[in-house]
Amino acid sequence: MELGRILFGPGESEVQPQYQPVIRKMAARVQEFGGGEIVIDANADTEALAFERITSVRNALSAMLDPPVAKNMVVSARARVDD
C-alpha cells in the first residue's frame, strides 16, 4: 500500500515543511502496525542524491514514531537514477 508521496526540488534532499502532513500520515500507519517493512523509492539525477532523499524521509518518519515502533521499522531503499 502506498502511504504517501514527497516531492523534492532539483538537487534537493530536505523534506520541505508542506510535506509534514504526509510524514505524519505515514507515521500513523506505521505506528498502527507497530513497525514493519517500509519501502522508500527515490528518483534523482545521481544515486547519491536518491539515497540522501531516502535518508531524509526515513529520518523524518522515525522522528514521529514511538521509539519501540521506530526500532521495529525496517526500511528498504529503492534508488532510481534519471538519465
C-alpha positions in Angstrom: 0.0 0.0 0.0 1.3 3.4 -0.8 1.4 5.7 2.2 2.2 9.0 0.5 4.4 11.0 -1.9 7.0 13.6 -1.1 8.5 15.7 -3.9 11.9 17.3 -3.9 13.2 20.3 -5.9 16.1 19.7 -8.3 19.2 18.8 -6.4 17.3 19.0 -3.0 17.1 16.3 -0.4 15.5 18.0 2.6 11.8 17.2 3.3 10.0 20.5 3.0 7.5 21.7 5.6 4.5 21.3 3.4 5.1 17.5 3.4 5.0 17.2 7.2 1.3 16.1 7.0 2.3 13.3 4.6 5.0 12.2 7.0 2.5 12.3 9.9 0.1 10.1 7.9 2.9 7.6 7.2 3.9 7.6 10.8 0.3 7.0 12.0 0.1 3.9 9.7 3.5 2.6 10.8 2.5 3.2 14.4 -0.7 1.4 13.9 1.1 -1.7 12.7 3.8 -1.5 15.3 6.6 -1.1 12.7 7.2 -3.4 9.8 8.9 -3.0 6.4 8.7 0.4 4.7 9.9 0.8 1.1 11.1 4.2 0.1 11.5 4.9 -3.6 13.6 7.9 -4.6 14.3 9.3 -8.1 17.2 11.6 -8.6 19.9 12.7 -11.1 22.5 10.7 -9.1 22.4 7.6 -6.9 23.9 9.7 -4.0 21.1 12.2 -4.2 18.5 9.5 -4.3 19.9 7.9 -1.1 20.1 11.3 0.6 16.4 11.7 -0.1 15.6 8.3 1.2 17.6 9.0 4.4 15.8 12.3 4.8 12.4 10.7 4.6 13.4 7.8 6.9 14.7 10.3 9.5 11.6 12.4 9.4 9.4 9.4 9.7 11.4 7.8 12.5 11.3 11.1 14.5 7.5 10.8 14.6 7.4 7.3 15.9 7.5 5.9 19.4 11.0 4.5 20.0 9.9 0.8 20.1 8.0 1.2 16.9 10.9 3.0 15.2 13.1 0.1 16.3 10.7 -2.3 14.7 10.7 -0.4 11.4 12.8 -1.8 8.6 13.5 0.5 5.6 14.1 -0.9 2.2 15.5 1.6 -0.2 15.0 1.8 -4.0 17.1 4.5 -5.7 16.3 5.3 -9.3 18.7 7.4 -11.3 17.2 9.6 -14.1 19.2 9.6 -17.3 
